[in-house]
């Protein structure tokens, strides 16, 4: 009997669960573990094939009768700021972002909790403890960073933390794994600001794509991703360009 090499990925299928995006539907996911010497290479290949990372797991939807979840990546070099995007940047001109090692802090967790309680109180992550948050940040076998966004410092104290993005650095782009922000600053459009900042960061790094995860047609939660154009959406065979 031939023994399977340790670094060869094995894929598994989850049981059906309630779809978090479209009412009345169920979802299933196919997933594999991102561990071992090939974790970085495997994450690259799978991300380009429509998978997303969560800790040391790579997953993608595998629903029997639905293909609503579509992987989206922004074409960084062709992206141009619209008037509304320029307003977002002006409204957040006082905020600075710093990319750093993926190390969890109590300050991040406080912001994370406030975000979940205000925006996703009925979601699957709402019961995450500080240890769960630490695992979300630290349990990575690929190149992962945190980008912290702060208001101006006050004296000897660092500025208020208003947004955070957990971001993977790939050979062809940045992938925003998970982001959260201060829910009381709704007028700032901090979620949009973080995406615009990541587009600029990818361009500075010479990376052609920003991976945004899944766009779901018919889901208000995911509608914002269609605003960042031009972009590519993963079809049945290849990535397909979308300009409007």
N, C-alpha and C positions, 0 to 999 in steps of 0.2 A: 504494500500500500504506500502510495506516495504521500509524504507529509507536506502540508501547505506551508510555504515560507511565512515566517513570523510577520514580515512587513507587508504581506499581501492583504489588502483590505477585504473584510467580509461585510456584506450588506444585509440589513435586517428591515423588516416591515412592521410598522406599529399597527395596533388594533384601531378600528375606527373610533373617532371621538368627535364631539361637536365642533363644527367649523367656527373659528372666532371672527370671521370676516363676513360670511354670507349666511343669513338666517335660513334655517331649515335644511342645511347641508351638513355632511360629515366629512372629516378629513382623515387621510392616512399619510404617513411619511415613510420614506426609505432613508435609512441612516447608516453611518459607519463611524468607526472610532479614528480620530486623528492622533495617533501615537506612534512611537518608534522613530527610526532614522528618516523615514520617508514622509513624515507628517507634513512638512513644509511643501514638498513637491506635490503630495496628494491634495492638500488644501488648494493649491494653485489650480490643478486640473479640475477639481470638483467645483470650485467657484466659477471657473470659466464654463462649466457645464450646468450652471444653475443651482448649485448647492449653496447653503448658508452655514456658517459656523456658530455653534453654541457650546462654549467651553471646549472640551475635547471631542465633540460630536459634529459631524457634517451631515446635513439633512436636506431633503427637498420634498415637496408635496408629491404624493403618488396616489391621488384620488381616482377611483374607478371611473366615474362619470363626469368629471369636472377638470378643466384646464384653466381655471380663472387666475391662478397664481402665476405671474409671468416675471421672470428675472429681468431687472433693469440696470443698465449702466449708462452713465452720462459720458458723452464724447467731450472730454475736457478741453482739448485744443480748439474746438469749434464753438464752445459755449460762450454766449454773450449775455451780459446783464440786461434785463428788461428794466423799464422804468420802475416797476414795483419792486424788483430785486434791488435796485439802487436805493430805494427808500429804506428797505430793510437794512442795508449796510450803513446808511447814514444814521438811522435810529440806534444802531449798535456801534457807532464809531468809538465809543468810550470803552468797549470791551476788547480785551486782548486774549488770544488763545495760545496756549503753550503745550506742545507735544512732549510727553515724558514717558518714563517707563510705566508699565502697567502694574501699579501698586495701589491697592485700595486704602482709603482713609475714612475715618468717621465722618468727616465733613462731606465727602462724596455720598456716603450712605444716607446722611440726613437729607440731602437734596434728592437722592434716589427715592426715598420713602415719601417725601412730599409730592414728588412727581407721580408716583404710582397711586397714592391716595386720592389725588385730584383728577388724574386723567385715565387711570386704568383700575378703578376700585373693584371691578368685577372680572379682572383678568387673571390669568394663571400665575402671575408673578407677585401678586399682592401680598402673599404670606412670606415672602423671602426675608430671612433674617440677615443680620450683619455678616454671619458666616457664609450664608448663601451668596451674598453679594461679593464677598471676598473670593469665593470660588469662581464666580462668573468672570471676575477680572483676571485672576491668577492662573486658572486652569486652562492653559494654552500651551501647545507645543509648536506654535508658529510665531511669526514676528508680529507682536501685538503691542500697541501703544495706547495711552490715554491722552486725550486732548482736553485740558481744563480751560474753561472760559471764565474770566474774572472781570469785575469792574475795577476802576482805579484803586490802588492801595491807599490806605488811610494811615498816615504816619508810618510807624514801624510794622503795621499789620498788613498782611496781604489783602487784596481787594476781595469783595464778596464773590463767592463761587456761584455762578448762575447757570452753568451748563457743562455737561461732560459727554464726551464720545469715546466709546471703546472701539478702536480702529485697527484693522489688520493692514499690514504693508505687504503688497503682492508685487511680483515682478512687472505686472502690467497695470497696476492701479492701487488705489486705496479702497478698502471695503469697510463701510460703517456697520459694525456688528450690532451695536446697541447705543442709543443716545438718550439722554434725559436732561431736563432743564427746569428752572424755577417756574412753577405754574402761575405764580402771581404776576409775572411779567408778560402777560399774553400779548400786549400791544407791541412788544419788541419782535415778535415772530422769531423766537430763539431757535426753533427747529430749522426754519429756513436759513437763518444765519449760519448755523453749523454746516449745513450742506454747501452753501456758497463758499464758506471758508475752506472746506475740504476740497472743493473743486480747485480753488486757488492753490492749495497745498500740493495737490496732485500735479498741477501744471508746473509749479516750481521744481518739483522732484523729477520732472520729465516723464511722468506716468500718463498714459493716454486715457485711462478710465477711472471713474468713481462708481463703485458698485453700491447700489442703494437697496438691495434685497428685492422683495416681491411687490409688484404693482398688481392690484386685484381689481379688475373691472367690476363696477357696481358696488364697491366698498368705499364709503366716505373716509374711513380711516387711512386708506392708501391712495386716495385721489391726488394728494399733493405731489406725488412722485412724477406724475405726468407733466408737471410744469417745467421740469428741468430739461430743456431741449437744446440741441439735438441729443437724442439718446438712442440706445439700441435695446431691443427687447428680444429675449431668447425665444425663437420659434421652435417648431418641431425638428428642424434640421440645423439651423444656424441662427446667429444673431441678425436681427432685421432692424434697419434704421428707421427711426420715427422723427419727423421734423415738425409736426404740428398735431 
